[in-house]
Amino acid sequence: MSELTIENVEEVLKKVRPYLQLDGGDVEVIRIRDGGKVEVRLLGNCKGCPLSMMTLRAGIERALMQEIPAVTRIEAVN
């Protein structure tokens, strides 16, 4: 998988989501911006968790960048 589309991002998130859901959280894709930036919304327990930025960078961003090289950054939006 290499093309940066919402569908491909969702496919990668299907692999990450079970780990988030174990702790009562989730993630949804909001949009893809120019330059390979993917905007997501953290949900449930992830929304207010003090470790959410670590989850975003070390978990979600890393998984997306490995599967879709066109991803340059993940940003959380409210």
N, C-alpha and C positions, 0 to 999 in steps of 0.2 A: 504494500500500500504506500503510495508516495504522493498522490494528489491531495492538496489541501482543500477539502470540502467539508461541509457540516456533516454529511453522511459518514465520511471517513473518520472524522473526529469522534462521532458517536460510537463507531465501531471500536475505537481504542478505549473510549470511556467505559464500554461494556466490560472490559477486563479490569478496570480500576474500581468501578462502582461497588462490587461486592465488599471490598475492604472498607470503603467509606460507610456502607450500609451496616456493617457489623457494629459500628460505633454510633449508629443513628443519624448518619449524615448522607449527603448525596451531592451531585453536581449536575448542572445543566449548561448546555452551550447556548450562549446568547447570540454571538455573531463572530464572523471572521473579518478582521480589519486589514487594511493594506499593510504590506510588509510582513505578513505571516503571523500577526498577533491574533490570538484567539481569546475572546472574552467569555468568561464562564461565571455562573452564579453558584456559590456554595449554599447548600440547603441543610435544613435540620441542624443537628449538633455541630456540623462543620461551620455553620454561619458565624457563631460567636466563639468558637474554640480558639484559645490562645496559640495553638499550634497549627492553625489553618494555613498560614503562609508557608510553613514547612511542608505541609501536605501538598499545597499547591505547587511549590517548586520541586521538591524531591520526589513527589509521587506522580502527580498529574502531568506536570510539564515534562518531566523526564520521559514518561511513557509516550506522550504525544510526539516528542522530538525523535525518539528512537524509531517510531513507526512512520512518521510523516516528517521528513527532513525540512520541508518548507515552513514548518512551525518555528518561529523565532522567539516567541514569548507567550506566556499565559498571564492574563490579567483577570482578577476577580472584580466584579461589579456588583452593586447592590440591586 
